[in-house]
Amino acid sequence: MKDYRIIDGHCDTLLLFDKPEYDFHNKNQIGHIDMDRLVSANVLLQFFAVFIETNLLHKALEEGLTLTNKLLAAIEKDSRLFLIKDADDLNKLTTGKVGALLSLEGGEVINKNIALLDVYHRLGVRALTLTWNHRNEICDGIGEESAGGLTTFGKSVVKRMEQLKMIVDISHLSIKGFWDCIEHYNGSILASHSNAKSLCGNRRNLDDNQIKAIAETQGLIGINFLPNFLSDNPEEVTIDTLIDHMSYIGDLVGIQYVGLGSDFDGVGSLPRGINDVTDLEKLYFRMLERGFSKEDVEKVLYSNFYNYLTRSL
């Protein structure tokens, strides 16, 4: 029995499902995540992103439904995997099983038809990252040079998400879009895979005012493992760099607003010492070595996300 439990707020593993050399249900030599490794790492809940690659956005609805179905089919096949749809499902979290939370990464999957949001909700989707860096019908992403915020349609989307108890994820969102969400969404904001801009100037990271605003909503920030989001010198990133971001946000607003948002299977490189999900054990021990109490380590790795989802779902 491991001394820790884990909830991870972001992975792109669904993109591997079509690779002939990859089998999600057994241990693989490729990728960062599969069922055997999730169970071995004591990951009790994993967010699975439905991410549409840029060259497929012209058929985003079709691709979104296809990827959603892949996870639902995996759940039917593997008794160790189950879908998280509401707070009651959190009571099922236990060692040897993995709760799966479906998240749409990019509003292109609903185009400009808000009824499709309800369709995805009926399929079990419980979170939406409003965009992936670029402009869509809902909002502008952080990658747009002259970025605006939520569109009129986008404001209706976040309001409908509030009614459905769907999580608004602001990772990848433009700065104006972020503040529009703070204004128009009466719920706990999630930044599923974003870091502190004060430690790394990458445009994807959050400044101190954004971090404080998320905390004021009783939201959560999942620390992203991509070296380019952890340091302005990404080749020097280690597990300690990850912990630096946790410490910084914890000191700024409280450790209860920090979680994991690894971006496993969505990043081309990882901090030195982490090769896949099973290496999260090293993070656990290093946090203790750095002076984190066992209680605070438990918060970051597990209970902060558990409590966040209890409030949000």
Steps between C-alpha positions, in 0.01 A plus 500: 500500500643835394510792743344738248200536269489708183248698296636642174309780328619460142632247249476456122519121503190457283716609206700176536201269474525457121872414500539129416790464743300643793260307721339717769400200711850357544847633574661665197846603394366822351307786650478617859172337610313172470274314740773280647723798570215713638412225746865445588543874569184504716329757278142480622359762262628613162361780284499390133505786250313480172746701292448563129823550309511816291489320164172330603311805626291508182325190636533576870157368599563164335848471653376608842228239505741234372754568776226514763376164381851353522513568871144377556589178313812461713286529813270225373801277433696553821336449841778704663379818324180692572349833400478796739175688441408649837629548852350167613732318259795632699398260778599213268865607482718219632837340444503269199241699308513826303223756475498667157379858460431603140608851402465674165814693406368765265150632436524422128322173575172687547565762229217751558233255613453515876273194488811294426633597842201317647568200274857472624378541856258209451797292380680572825720798418545716809756765403577726206827676426344784302772517237845372412706817445302625200173675414172313481130583531525514881811708563856586407796296614829622640661446159306779329705819463201732536303281736148579606297329770180301506269555208128552557460131420785418737326676786191288438720188496657565841157583641362170368804322643418652837146362475630155402768503773771472237848622584637804316868440430691819413833343398595630152255791529584863419547740789182691417313172465625399842358811664175461307466151652561640846217746435248274326550154657369462853701192585845377596745565216748231396837557335559131432857525367653844557791636706623821664616775265716653773725192479478446122397771257328274247175657378308188605571561866294695753600831655455564870167683457357207303619253763337708774176526300484120454550454874220745573262278302616200709654369178813299429823517300652178365876523454605419142809279454613649166852645554421803283226595748720437803813699427643755258788248480299186421803277454576543872156397628487235772244372748610787723384748238152350518505534876614862471175585319296318764680690775461834327125466450461353847682795655297747295146369558520176699608145424133394484477653150780288349467165322654298217428562132777293348412525129629143464491380139455860388857615554816418308725515806476476878706616798817298560412205720146457367446265208138400552222491758677241717770756580253709699628298795823701470298821522337377820832424672670816374218719635553343841875558471432863414315549827136457397293340772335167417167681523602760241643235267168315523319825420701571184502144370141411586268671745503851350361362176263271689359794695487716188299236313269453800419871480478517121309186404 
